[in-house]
Amino acid sequence: MSKTPTGATDSPIRDIYDKITGDENARVCTDISDDACREQPTNFFIHLVSLFANKAGDLLASPKLILPWLLATLGAPAWMAGMLVPIREALALLPQLVIAGWMRARPVRKWFWVAGAAIQGSSVLAMIAAAVSLSPAAAGAAVLLLLTLFALGRGVCSASYKDVQGKTIAKTRRGTVSGYAASAAGGLAVALGLFLWAVPVADHLTPILLLLAVAGVLWVAAAFIFAGLREFPGATEGGGNAVKTAVASLSLIRDKPAFGRFIAVRGLLVATALAAPYYAQLARTAGGVSIAHLAILLGVSGLASLVAAPFWGRLSDYSSRQVLIITGVAAALLNALVALMVWFDFGSAAGVWPFAIAYFLLAGIHAGVRLGRKTYLTDLGTADDRARLTAVANTTIGIVLLAGGAVIAAIGMWGAAIAVAVLALPALAAAGLAYGLPELEQRD
């Protein structure tokens, strides 16, 4: 039965909220409590600002783009750059099954996200200190260690966010808030990319440290803002011994057939994340290593979020299943096209731009993958099992990332273009599996 948030007192916020989300249905809640429904307009904007800061930090301290450029500028050993994405992605995912069991015993869970955001911000700010005070090898090692801490904080945020969002934001609004946040973050990345491209700099290190400083401050600010979320106590059944709960949660793969298929789809769609560093490598090879080219790639990645995220967010609220299908097909076609561009040596004639455009398209597709999978998983779960579903999915994908990343890294030794071509296959397979997923969003 749907509910409307009668009695809310934040009328100016409600008016803005109604305009953003749609007038007639903005106050209808289908799967959250009456108290949460009443506070949804205020919570919507707390989510929006916190997610904006979080997503902007992701762009400005990206292990696929910014951190490799930092290590190369410092002169750190080349092998360290190859460890960035596996550490960042896998360590953010693997511990979540245990974290979810521990979190489940707490009726209010926003403080897990607050702590995780603070850890991420502090870790990135500490990277700046390491970069300016240590030798190249020591600085590189410190960045890897701090990224490990960062990833663990990220895991806490990821394990808690879908559960908190599911308690405070109703269906048909979750994709919208994520889409707007990603779009705003993309706008900031575009602005900073243009700034770095247009303003002369005396050295290559200072601009990178500036990006990390902005990212770190944004995460700390996000922690303070999210602390103000109006979350009401939820169910605590299933909490207690985290390891025991983690093992028991694995039964969800068997008990929810759609969940098992979703994990397979998400596992195959890691192809969009694994392809990004190879796109950047092809761009650097074609255009050369410079801050100007880094600025171009940062700008186009931000532009992709700015342009694509609102579209994917709205489409995810209509059908997150369709988003997963479309992005899988699009990623497969784009990877094949990029491989052909290398085969026909487009970089020699046009420099960085063909691959920058491809990077833009891939970033837009990956934004759709992220929004589609998050919305689908949040809508698949209930208040009783959403946190466990998230943790099982993330832990499973962490294992896939480690295994898949190792395989693609080995293939990548034969050339970035070959790795990109191979990654077209799992993306296409993901689209095929996603076709068999049930629709979850209710549409009038």
ABEGO torsion letter per residue (X at the ends): XBBBBBGBABAAAAAAAAAAAEAAAAABBAABBAAAAAAAAAAAAAAAAAAAAAAAAAAAABAAAAAAAAAAAAGBBAAAAAAAAAAAAAAAAAAAAAAAAAAAABABAAAAAAAAAAAAAAAAAAAAAAAAABBAAAAAAAAAAAAAAAAAAAAAAAAAAAAAAAAABBBGAAAAAAAAAAAAAAAAAAAAAAAAAABBBABAAAAAAAAAAAAAAAAAAAAAAAAABBBBBBBABGBEBAAAAAAAAAAAAAABAAAAAAAAAAAAAAAAAAAAAAAAAAAAAAAEBBAAAAAAAAAAAAAAAAAAAAAAAAAAAABAAAAAAAAAAAAAAAAAAAAAAAAAGAAAAAEAAAAAAAAAAAAAAAAAAAAAAAAAAAAABBAAAAAAAAAAAAAAAAAAAAAAAAAAAAAAAAEAAAAAAAAAAAAAAAAAAAAABBBABBBX
